[in-house]
Amino acid sequence: FLASALTEALCVGMSSGAAMVAAARIAQERDQGVVVTIFPDGGDRYLSTNLFTTLLEPDFRFYDCLQREKVDFKPIREGAAGIFVTGPPLDTPLTLQESRRFILADVLARFLKAKGFNTSQVLFVADMDSRTIHGACEAQKSLTDYTQQQLDQILSDLDLLKVERALRYPRTSDHIDAIVSATKTLLDKGAAYEKLRSVYFNIAHTKTYGSLSRVDVKKIRLGTTVDLDTYEKINPRDFTLLKRATLAELKRGICVKTDWGNVLPTWHIAAATVAAQELGSPIDIQVSSVDFLFPHLENVRAITEALTGKAHANIWMVCEQMWSEKERPGEPIQETMSIRELMQQGFSGAQLRYWVLSVHYCKPQHATHINLHNSLQGLRRLDDFVNRLRQVRNSQEEHRELGEWVFALEQNFFDALSDNLNVPRALSTLFQFVRQVNPLLDGGQLSSGQSRQILDCLRKLDGILGVLELEEQVLSEEEQNLVLMREQARARKDWAGADRIRRQLEECGVRLLDSPSGTRWERMP
């Protein structure tokens, strides 16, 4: 048995491994003697758990809008995940409504990376749609310069929301040749036709049109997506792939010369082609918003299936809309407000991000000033908890169960995210942990080492949430002297002097908090 253990190892459980490590460390500390340890469990019972699943069989699920149910995430390529994100309109600043899907895509990408996936997130930039072209004309800029200016501003706003930069930001104009080639393929397959120098997709070619958005093709209201007086179609319900350029667009040189004339690609053919070019077909996950379901995403799905015979995406992750009570007079929060407008009201990017994450992406979010402020009470509790952990004294006393609590926190947190990115439930596990630990902080029952252990765990969790302020904060020399002077004043029972110094510190942006375990400080927002 011993020879077998030395050459082939033993299949034991995690507790046995911990016991072995502890025994080895004790042996290193001794010059002589025998150290005996017991392996309390075998490893066979773990073989059926997710500890030994392969990357091809991840232990998490997401809600697929097409199937209307949660499905297991099965990546196209082992160990990799491709995310295609519906980009923002370029003719307006980034709004609260638009930001919700970018925060969703960001949390998704962070979660997949934490699970060990090589994640490629691509954000589509529709730089040749009619809105962008009109915006460039209004600004009297070239389309290229206007697109770059607007995109830079939007990315700057996303930085404020702590949204990590995507891998790539491909534009329609980067893939013109591929778009034209895809259109020719659709024509050859009979899925598209040309009429009066525009090319249209024939929805009769697909039998499943409307299954993503649950729209009945026969009940589509004609003229909702295009001007029927401008475009001639065989079937009014067909949608445009390449539209003939207008005279104003021709004068500005904004068009693509093709066999069918001078045209511009629509959002639909551009998005379908760019996704396939950047991530292959099918892609793992398409992230978008419910307002894009019809006709945009429905059309993209039809185009990709007609082109490749494959699905556009394995999972359609679609976030619900925000809504506000526009009839309520004086309501300072509207979903159409820009991020910059909200920050001018005094909200930080982290606060706005936390608020968005506090409601599950599959549920509509009610945008009101009251809801925002109520949500931020939770973030303040977390910030206060982090600040208390930073200021733990060098106590040698350790709580015996803390390690188990930290382990349970991390496990429950990731279990929540594994269930369709349930961030509200993940936050709930975090608040439960805060409630467990706060009494220990009140009673001085936490060592500085345990405090660091908790902070390390919070850094890992916040690597996905992106809402906590975990960087070490320090007082200036002047502020440190004021804190010391106040402590001395309190020791002398000079309460008036202590209050005066407190006010001085508040003018410097430092708030003091007195508690039975001592005085601590925090930076005022």
Secondary structure as UniProt FT lines:
FT   HELIX           2..8
FT   HELIX           14..28
FT   HELIX           44..46
FT   TURN            47..48
FT   HELIX           50..52
FT   TURN            55..56
FT   STRAND          61..64
FT   TURN            65..68
FT   STRAND          69..72
FT   TURN            78..79
FT   STRAND          80..85
FT   HELIX           96..114
FT   TURN            115..116
FT   STRAND          118..123
FT   TURN            127..128
FT   HELIX           130..139
FT   HELIX           143..160
FT   TURN            161..162
FT   HELIX           172..175
FT   HELIX           176..188
FT   TURN            189..190
FT   STRAND          192..195
FT   TURN            196..197
FT   STRAND          198..201
FT   HELIX           203..205
FT   TURN            209..214
FT   HELIX           217..219
FT   TURN            222..223
FT   TURN            228..230
FT   TURN            236..237
FT   STRAND          239..244
FT   HELIX           247..251
FT   TURN            252..253
FT   STRAND          256..258
FT   TURN            259..260
FT   STRAND          261..265
FT   HELIX           267..279
FT   STRAND          283..289
FT   HELIX           290..292
FT   HELIX           293..297
FT   HELIX           298..308
FT   STRAND          313..319
FT   STRAND          322..323
FT   TURN            326..327
FT   TURN            329..330
FT   TURN            335..336
FT   HELIX           339..344
FT   TURN            345..346
FT   HELIX           349..357
FT   TURN            361..362
FT   STRAND          365..366
FT   HELIX           369..390
FT   TURN            400..401
FT   HELIX           402..418
FT   HELIX           423..442
FT   TURN            443..444
FT   HELIX           448..465
FT   HELIX           477..491
FT   TURN            492..493
FT   HELIX           495..507
FT   TURN            508..509
FT   STRAND          510..515
FT   TURN            516..517
FT   STRAND          518..523
//
